[in-house]
Structure formats: C-alpha cells, structure tokens
Amino acid sequence: RYCCLRLLRGMASGQGGYHTSGDKYSAKGTNGEDDDDEEEAARAAAEATRRAFDDRPRPCSTGYEFRKGHKTQFPDCSVLPDEGQEAAAYRVASERRSAGVEHFKEGTVWSAQQAVDAWGQGLLALERLKNLRKYKPLEAVSAEPDAQDDGGGVSSPSAALPPAEGPSEEEVDALNVTLRLNIAQALLKLREFESCITHCEKALELDPTSIKGLWRKAKAVWETRNPGLAREALIRLLEVDEGNAAAVAMLREIDAEEARKRVKRTGVAGARATAFGRRAAALAGGRGEGQGDGDEGGRGDSGG
C-alpha cells in the first residue's frame, strides 16, 4: 500500500521513478545519435583537410634551375594539326618569349621572376628541338636500313633521312640568343649576377659581337667587383661599337674605384691611367661621350 501511494504521487508530480528512468534513457539515446553525427562531421572535415593538403601546389622537383631556388618545368610541346614536332617546339619557344616580355614589362621583382621562368621554358623548348634533330637521323636509319641501294649492294643512309622541317639553324640560334639575353637582363634586376654572366657567355658563343651581351656581361661582372673581366668585356664592346658612351663611363668608374683602392692601400695616387683606360680612350675618340647608346639592353626583349 505504501509503495502504491508513493508511485501514484510520483506519477501525479511527474517525478516517478519509472517514467524518470525512461525519460533519461530516451534523452541518452538522442544525445548518442547527435554525438555520432558530430563525429561523422569531424571525420569528413578531417578528410577534406587531408585531401586539400595533398592537392596543394608543391615546389617543382624536376626541371632546370634558371634562378636560385626555383626549378622551371618543361613546357608542353604538343603538336598541332599539320605541324611537325620541331615546328611545335619552335612555336612554343616563340610563345614563351612573348609571354616573358609581357611579364617583364610590369617592372616588379615578381614579374622579373615570372619572365625568367617563361624565357627559361623557351630555352627548354629549343633544347627539345635540338634533340629531335640530333636523334632523328639515327631513328630514320634504323627504321629504313635498305632505303636505297647505291649499286654495290650497300644501302645509302642519307636516302632514308626525311626532309628537313621546322625553322632553320640560323632562326633557332637567333631565338636562343634573344632568350638568353632576356634572361640575363631579368637576372640583373634580380641581382643574380653569376647566373647572368653564364647566360651572357652562352649568348656570346653564338653571337660574339652582340652589343647587349657584352654590355650586360660587363655590368654583371662589375657588380661582382671583378675589374679585370669587366674591362675585358668593355674593351670588346668598344671594338664592336666604337665610342660607346656607357662603356667609356663604366671604364672610368672602374679606374676611379681602383685608384681609390690603390690610394687606400699604398697612400700613393696613380697619376696615369691604366692600359685599359688608355685603350678605351683611344677607341672612344671617334664619338663624343654624349652620343653613346647607354644601356643597350634596358628593355626586356632584346630581339624586339
């Protein structure tokens, strides 16, 4: 009787033990479902974060390093309809040259970096073109060993060679020089003088009388404070472009710097000009100082 009265009172007040336990069980079941949903959402968010981390752009580990700390990827040289592989490589090199010019026109450090990458891809495309021409004769001979009999029972390998396609060697070399001089100009802006000198020297191997190549090499070498090599490049420049005012001015700057160092080191001022200075003055005698060309490579595209 006592228990029945207690149960009735609990039911009347909503605090009965049986109903209270049932409500707690229902609440626990509901909260458990919510916890499962939250755990599932957390797992989905973690998975999305992991995928985003895996898909993030990473520094390229393959390619060629045209500027410090960055490797330039090889360009896509896909062949268009009615186009050979050599023509495709030359087309890509020309397109990357134009893209680099547009980047360099912005005049910022970032744009100079983008220009170096674009022009570097142009050089890589030209390298592909050279490799195609280098190995194509071997492929043609191995594919058609008996293309033509010279009458003595011996086949002639030259008959198996396909006709030449794409640009001429002169066009390839000219574009190579242009791309390297453009890269040198951008590297001067980025103050990567050693790399700039390397590209200038490679351009001068193809065109020894390039005024822009000699001038940019002289600027880069002098920035490394190597007066001997700087004078040598400037003398060669004056032999090609007699009386170039910028070259004469830099030679005077080099002589003045060396004189200051000599005075600081020995305490004796040099009264006479160096042999290089006298030679430069003789070469510059035909033109006035104000008629020079200045920075022959101040613009990004040395090839126009």
Rosetta blueprint (number, residue, H / E / L):
1 R L
2 Y H
3 C H
4 C H
5 L H
6 R H
7 L H
8 L H
9 R H
10 G H
11 M H
12 A H
13 S H
14 G L
15 Q L
16 G L
17 G H
18 Y H
19 H H
20 T H
21 S H
22 G H
23 D H
24 K H
25 Y H
26 S H
27 A H
28 K H
29 G H
30 T H
31 N H
32 G H
33 E H
34 D H
35 D H
36 D H
37 D H
38 E H
39 E H
40 E H
41 A H
42 A H
43 R H
44 A H
45 A H
46 A H
47 E H
48 A H
49 T H
50 R H
51 R H
52 A H
53 F H
54 D H
55 D L
56 R L
57 P L
58 R L
59 P L
60 C L
61 S L
62 T L
63 G L
64 Y E
65 E E
66 F E
67 R E
68 K L
69 G L
70 H E
71 K E
72 T E
73 Q L
74 F L
75 P L
76 D L
77 C L
78 S L
79 V L
80 L L
81 P L
82 D L
83 E L
84 G L
85 Q H
86 E H
87 A H
88 A H
89 A H
90 Y H
91 R H
92 V H
93 A H
94 S H
95 E H
96 R H
97 R H
98 S H
99 A H
100 G H
101 V H
102 E H
103 H H
104 F H
105 K L
106 E L
107 G L
108 T L
109 V H
110 W H
111 S H
112 A H
113 Q H
114 Q H
115 A H
116 V H
117 D H
118 A H
119 W H
120 G H
121 Q H
122 G H
123 L H
124 L H
125 A H
126 L H
127 E H
128 R H
129 L H
130 K H
131 N H
132 L H
133 R H
134 K H
135 Y H
136 K H
137 P H
138 L H
139 E H
140 A H
141 V H
142 S H
143 A H
144 E L
145 P L
146 D L
147 A L
148 Q L
149 D E
150 D L
151 G L
152 G L
153 G L
154 V L
155 S E
156 S L
157 P H
158 S H
159 A H
160 A H
161 L L
162 P L
163 P L
164 A L
165 E L
166 G L
167 P L
168 S L
169 E H
170 E H
171 E H
172 V H
173 D H
174 A H
175 L H
176 N H
177 V H
178 T H
179 L H
180 R H
181 L H
182 N H
183 I H
184 A H
185 Q H
186 A H
187 L H
188 L H
189 K H
190 L L
191 R L
192 E L
193 F H
194 E H
195 S H
196 C H
197 I H
198 T H
199 H H
200 C H
201 E H
202 K H
203 A H
204 L H
205 E H
206 L H
207 D L
208 P L
209 T L
210 S L
211 I H
212 K H
213 G H
214 L H
215 W H
216 R H
217 K H
218 A H
219 K H
220 A H
221 V H
222 W H
223 E H
224 T L
225 R L
226 N L
227 P H
228 G H
229 L H
230 A H
231 R H
232 E H
233 A H
234 L H
235 I H
236 R H
237 L H
238 L H
239 E H
240 V H
241 D L
242 E L
243 G L
244 N L
245 A H
246 A H
247 A H
248 V H
249 A H
250 M H
251 L H
252 R H
253 E H
254 I H
255 D H
256 A H
257 E H
258 E H
259 A H
260 R H
261 K H
262 R H
263 V H
264 K H
265 R H
266 T H
267 G L
268 V L
269 A L
270 G L
271 A L
272 R L
273 A L
274 T L
275 A H
276 F H
277 G H
278 R H
279 R H
280 A H
281 A H
282 A H
283 L H
284 A H
285 G H
286 G H
287 R L
288 G L
289 E H
290 G H
291 Q H
292 G L
293 D L
294 G L
295 D L
296 E L
297 G L
298 G L
299 R L
300 G L
301 D L
302 S L
303 G L
304 G L
